[in-house]
Amino acid sequence: KNETHSVAINRKGYLYAGTGGWDVAATVYRSVDLGVTWSWNRTFWPLYVLNSRVVDLLIVDENTIVAGTENLAVSPQGEIHCSSDDGDSWTESDIYETWFLSSFVKDSRGRLFAGSCDGRLLRSTDAGISWRPSTVGPLAGWNPFSLAFTADGVALLSSDALYRSTDASLTAWMKVDTVKFSSMIAPFRDYVFGGSASGLFASDDSGRGWRKGMNGIEAESSAGLAVDTLDRVWVSAHASGDHGRHWDAMPPPHTVSEFFADPHGWLFSWSSTDRSLYRSSTGVAWERVRHNVAFENIWY
């Protein structure tokens, strides 16, 4: 069954959806018209490997996108694919081993990092073309659930617990909390937001200390961390315009699995419940632009 596992949007407003599952092959679909129509390119999987999925997508720059995949039949194996032309063509990246990789992130220096299921961090300094081990760090064999870098270069990593590093080489780590984040974003200086199964957490000191709940939000889930062009932070059915100090209920008419925003003011929401993509220019009124986003096989 083909399912959507990751979504991303670049500065041009192109939408990307990473799909796959059992009995289908991992594929990256692209939309250039705000989600109305979608297509895919067969160069992503020259051999069309069944039982695979795209686990994460990372927009590197205006033209470059990286996709991490998992081979479900022989997990924890996987690959990284890279496109430097908006997804028109794809090449397999050079990685040191075919471990299942996820949690892709770009730091303020332009370096790319990915968490490996063998407990390592991989680093790329050539826009995703090649990847090499950066450090084992604090993982001790745990697969990183999420990674984030603040604007001043502080690294945050969630695996069996939450760790923090101010070391540019990422060799010195300190455990700062026992919470496990499935996603993290660091949209403003010193501010970091983390989503977990027990709710939303926030830090205003680059990840040293964390608080749960905050004013106006007590949701037990925290799907879809995103920041829009008005610097509002979005999570589940809430939005904050003051760096998370206060939250307003902005419930869309569907279950939110993931939020993401484009540079032109559009806010998008993906719902895995009804397998649909929604968009809104305000966050109040939502339009379903695509139902059953388990896409057709249209090549581009």
Salt bridges, closest charged atoms under 4 A:
GLU3 OE2 - LYS1 NZ 3.34
GLU3 OE1 - ARG275 NE 3.52
GLU70 OE1 - ARG53 NE 2.85
GLU79 OE1 - HIS81 NE2 3.11
ASP86 OD2 - LYS12 NZ 2.73
ASP88 OD1 - ARG30 NH1 2.88
ASP94 OD2 - ARG132 NH2 2.71
ASP107 OD2 - ARG111 NE 2.73
ASP118 OD2 - ARG120 NE 3.36
ASP204 OD2 - ARG211 NH1 3.97
ASP228 OD2 - ARG232 NE 2.65
ASP242 OD2 - HIS246 ND1 2.74
ASP274 OD2 - ARG288 NH1 3.99
GLU287 OE1 - ARG279 NE 3.19
GLU296 OE2 - ARG290 NH2 2.42
